Every structure is written in structure tokens, then in C-alpha cells.
Amino acid sequence: MSPASPSKASARTLAVLALVAVVAYSADQFTKFLVTSNLTVGESVPVFGQALVLYFVKNSGAAFSLGAGYTWIFSILAAVVVVVIVWFARRIRSRAWAIVFGLLLGGVLGNLTDRLFREPSFGLGHVVDFISTPWMLPAIYNVADICIVVSMALFILLTLFGVNLDGTRTTRASERAAQDAEDREAEADAATLDPAEPGDASPDAGRQ
């Protein structure tokens, strides 16, 4: 069976990216809808004691309630990230990388939607945060934040394992082979510039 053409591979990875982004975005917005419909701001509901608490707050900052007061800056940055991901997606051939960028896109869009359409005004809206795990993090976060953090963790793993955007892998063996090839080429160039003369002999050769 012949390998899939680059266009088909690209279409498949784009479909994976889009699907992951839609699932991440939908999960984020649906959970925020449930929270805003059933809880009041400042209300907390223990789920697993103090290990997991639903604590409804509105965040004007970035992920994990950081940078409060700079909502408009985060709105602009989020919009830029979305545009970059959409533009960059055409270069992706790896499904693993498609999942990474899908999670990132869904998470960024989830929080960007809050900033654009929630109170107090367009572009300055407060993000709905409601997940509290004091034993792990002092901040309160949401599903979009989780998607963003997971995408960053996968980004690091794929980079460490040498997985490229096109799905190929860069291993230490291939790096050594490439280095060896460069060394041999350098030696060949040096030999060309200073050729040896195998027939040369000293003037005194053969004298008794």
C-alpha cells in the first residue's frame, strides 16, 4: 500500500486538531455554564473534601488567576495565539502534534470567549474559574487552563523524544550519523586541498 500523500496526511492531522480543539472548547464552556447556572460568585462546594473543591470566582487575569488587571492585554495575546495556531496548522503532519495544538487552541479559545463576551465589557470580560486543588496549586483554574497546561507538557515531551512536526523522529543515532557524514566530507575536502603524493620518495632513497 502506498503511503498517504502529503495533502491527505495534512487533512487528517487538521481534522484531529480541529476535533480536539472542539472537544476542549466545548468541555470548557459547558462546565462554565453549569457553574454559573448553579453557583454564586464566591460559593464553594467540596467534591472530595479539601482535595477538590468547586469554588466559583471571576478572574480578570491570565491562567490560574495570574496578572489580574491586565485583561485587555491577555485578550490581545490570546487572539494572536489563535491566529498563529490556525496559520501554523498547515505545516503539521504528526497526529501527536495535532493533539498538542488542538488542546492549546481549544483552551485559548475557551478563555478568550470569556474575555470577549462576559461582564464587565467586550474584551475586558472576567474568566470563570472554579476548580480548586489546594494540595497541588494555590490558584483556582478551569478546564481551559488544564488543556493549556497539558498541551505544554506534551510539547516538552515530544520535543525531548525528538518527534518532529512531520511525524519523523530525530534520534541520537541519526544525529551521530549526520555528524559522521559531515566529518567525512570535511576530511575529503581537506584531502582535495592538500593531496598526498604516494610516488614521492626522498632523494637518498635506495642509496647504500
NORUR-V786097 format. One record per residue. RES is the residue in three letters. OMEGA is omega as a letter, one per 40 degrees, with the letter a starting at -180 (none if undefined). NEAR is the number of other C-alpha atoms within 10 Angstrom. D_LAST is the distance of its C-alpha to the last C-alpha in Angstrom with 1 decimal. Layout:
((RES OMEGA NEAR D_LAST) (RES OMEGA NEAR D_LAST))
//
This chain:
((MET a 3 73.7) (SER i 4 72.2) (PRO a 7 71.8) (ALA i 9 74.6) (SER i 9 74.2) (PRO a 11 73.7) (SER i 10 77.3) (LYS i 12 78.7) (ALA i 17 76.6) (SER i 21 77.7) (ALA a 15 81.3) (ARG a 17 81.1) (THR i 23 79.6) (LEU i 24 82.1) (ALA i 15 84.9) (VAL i 20 83.6) (LEU a 26 83.4) (ALA a 21 86.9) (LEU i 17 88.4) (VAL i 21 86.9) (ALA a 26 88.2) (VAL i 19 91.6) (VAL a 14 91.9) (ALA a 26 90.7) (TYR a 25 93.1) (SER i 17 96.0) (ALA i 17 95.6) (ASP a 23 95.5) (GLN a 21 98.6) (PHE i 12 100.5) (THR i 15 100.1) (LYS i 22 101.0) (PHE i 12 104.1) (LEU a 10 105.1) (VAL a 19 104.7) (THR a 14 106.6) (SER a 9 109.3) (ASN a 10 109.9) (LEU i 16 108.9) (THR a 12 109.9) (VAL a 14 107.5) (GLY a 11 106.8) (GLU i 12 107.9) (SER i 16 105.6) (VAL i 15 105.7) (PRO i 12 103.7) (VAL i 10 102.1) (PHE a 10 100.1) (GLY i 8 101.6) (GLN i 13 99.6) (ALA i 12 96.4) (LEU a 16 97.4) (VAL i 18 100.2) (LEU a 23 101.5) (TYR a 21 102.2) (PHE i 25 103.3) (VAL i 23 102.1) (LYS a 18 101.5) (ASN i 24 98.2) (SER a 23 97.8) (GLY a 22 94.1) (ALA a 21 90.9) (ALA i 23 89.8) (PHE i 18 91.1) (SER i 18 93.7) (LEU i 13 91.0) (GLY i 14 91.6) (ALA i 13 95.4) (GLY a 14 96.8) (TYR a 13 94.1) (THR a 21 95.3) (TRP i 17 95.0) (ILE i 14 91.3) (PHE i 22 90.6) (SER i 24 92.5) (ILE a 13 90.3) (LEU i 14 87.1) (ALA i 22 88.3) (ALA i 13 89.2) (VAL i 11 85.7) (VAL i 16 84.1) (VAL a 18 86.2) (VAL a 12 85.2) (VAL i 12 81.4) (ILE a 14 81.6) (VAL i 15 83.4) (TRP a 10 81.0) (PHE a 11 77.9) (ALA a 19 79.2) (ARG a 13 78.0) (ARG a 12 74.4) (ILE i 22 74.9) (ARG a 23 73.8) (SER i 21 73.8) (ARG i 20 77.1) (ALA i 20 76.2) (TRP i 24 75.8) (ALA i 25 79.0) (ILE i 22 80.8) (VAL a 23 79.4) (PHE i 29 80.7) (GLY i 31 83.9) (LEU a 31 84.8) (LEU a 29 83.9) (LEU i 29 86.0) (GLY i 29 88.9) (GLY i 31 88.9) (VAL i 25 88.7) (LEU i 23 91.4) (GLY i 28 93.6) (ASN i 27 93.7) (LEU i 25 93.7) (THR i 19 96.9) (ASP a 23 98.6) (ARG a 28 97.6) (LEU a 19 98.9) (PHE i 15 102.1) (ARG i 17 103.4) (GLU e 14 105.5) (PRO a 12 105.7) (SER a 11 104.5) (PHE i 15 102.0) (GLY a 20 98.5) (LEU a 23 99.7) (GLY i 24 100.8) (HIS a 27 100.2) (VAL i 28 98.0) (VAL i 29 99.7) (ASP a 26 97.9) (PHE a 27 99.3) (ILE i 20 96.7) (SER i 24 96.5) (THR a 17 94.1) (PRO a 13 94.4) (TRP a 9 92.1) (MET a 9 89.2) (LEU i 10 89.9) (PRO a 11 92.5) (ALA i 15 93.0) (ILE a 24 95.2) (TYR a 25 93.7) (ASN a 24 94.3) (VAL i 25 92.8) (ALA i 28 91.1) (ASP i 23 89.3) (ILE i 19 88.2) (CYS a 24 86.8) (ILE a 21 84.9) (VAL i 16 83.4) (VAL i 16 82.4) (SER i 21 80.7) (MET i 16 78.7) (ALA i 13 77.7) (LEU i 17 76.6) (PHE a 17 74.7) (ILE a 12 72.7) (LEU a 12 72.0) (LEU i 17 70.9) (THR i 14 68.6) (LEU a 10 67.1) (PHE i 11 66.6) (GLY i 15 65.0) (VAL a 18 67.7) (ASN a 16 67.7) (LEU a 18 70.7) (ASP i 15 69.7) (GLY i 14 69.6) (THR a 11 65.9) (ARG i 14 64.2) (THR a 14 61.3) (THR i 12 59.5) (ARG i 10 56.6) (ALA i 9 54.5) (SER i 11 55.1) (GLU i 11 54.4) (ARG i 11 51.0) (ALA i 12 50.2) (ALA i 12 51.1) (GLN i 12 48.9) (ASP i 12 46.0) (ALA i 12 46.4) (GLU i 12 46.5) (ASP i 12 43.3) (ARG i 12 41.5) (GLU i 12 42.9) (ALA i 12 41.7) (GLU i 12 38.2) (ALA i 13 38.2) (ASP i 12 39.5) (ALA i 11 36.8) (ALA i 11 34.1) (THR a 10 35.8) (LEU a 9 35.8) (ASP a 9 32.1) (PRO i 10 30.3) (ALA i 9 26.9) (GLU a 7 24.2) (PRO a 6 22.5) (GLY a 5 20.3) (ASP i 7 18.9) (ALA a 9 15.2) (SER a 6 13.6) (PRO a 7 12.3) (ASP a 7 8.9) (ALA i 7 8.8) (GLY i 7 6.5) (ARG i 5 3.8) (GLN none 4 0.0))
//
